[in-house]
């Protein structure tokens, strides 16, 4: 959007196209600026063009090596939803790398369909501050002219906002990072790598090793020893697979037969970790935990015993309720997200009962809750089901942070294969967008 020589590569594909940090000389309102386009963060390990560890290391190297220091940080996020990773990246680069010494501004893209783009900042700047993110200024924009230039006017307005943001907030006196010791560098890299790569300790150790060799006054052997020590210490934290306060806990619950275990298996691409059955009785006999990697982030996913199975089921309704209550009230590390799975298209009366019992009574309405509606593979437009029915849930006192209308089956001869893959992406997005960074811990004696 900014005027001047050189054009940054962009793409609508799933993978990133910026493979390395690049500098562009831009003229903004008569003044020259060096604008650095950097490798995208949080791309994840699966098929990523640049791994998260290398993206972190590369940006750190850039900040350390810039001639003339740093005058301004511009954090770009895609609205309208603020993701947990936005806070992590803010902490990593503004607080840890730059020690809060550089002005930072926020640019929110993807707002072209808002009636008033600037109103987004009015609504959200205070919630962002409550999350520990303070900015010197912000610009709510669209970064696209849209199909047949439908957003051309807004695009030009956005360009003016970006130019003004840089002109007004760019610091006259640059901040130059102080000389850094190897021990300090190790601490920084461990913090930053853990921010985006929890428990990928081998990747963290390798990044530390490479950086210590490059920046630290250490021999190759000493750098390797320091990196191995980090890896070993990280592993010792994980003695009990059920005690893990770093990895968020996501609890999936609902009636028997609605597809909870199928949803768990979707998250691994059909790895078959959780048992499923077309039979009349449930096959999940106890609450089970699965560690799942979702787009590069690690989660504890809890598949729970089906509710409302009745006296003839494999697990009685009373024992299922008791088991889920015990899980919610004693879970090590607290609860970060509830995923309530129901089977559509018909809404049963028991849906409200389970919602009240586990969201309102057990969790005191303190945990984010999202809704997943399965069994919609025969609908012409699965998402239209929620558009037509969310009012019915609200009338019964049930509100959710978000919802996903899906199919949890590929169907006979893979007839629903496309819908299944789309559904998997919906579930992943639901968890990534709504999993709370701060877990809810039940009060003592609950």
Secondary structure, 3 states (H helix, E strand, C coil): CCCECCCCCCCCCCCCCCCCCEEEEEEECCEEEEEEECCCCCCCCCCCCCCHHHHHHHHHHHHHHCCCCECCEEEEEECCCCCHHHHHHHHHHHHHHCCCCCCEEEEEECCCCCCCCCHHHHHHHHHHHHCCCCCCEEEECCCCCCHHHCCHHHHHHHHHHHHHHHHHHCCCCCECCCCCCHHHHHHHHHHHHHHHCCCCHHHHHHHHHHHHHHHCCCCHHHHHHHHHHHHHHHHHHCCCCCCCCCCEEEEEEEECCCCHHHHHHHCCCCCCCCCCCCCCCCCCCCCEEEEEEECCEEEEEEECCCECCCCCCCCCHHHHHHHHHHHHHHCCCCECEEEEEEECCCCCHHHHHHHHHHHHHHCCCCCCEEEEEECCCCCCCHHHHHHHHHHHHHHCCCCCCCEEECCCCCCHHHCCHHHHHHHHHHHHHHHHHHCCCCCECCCCCC
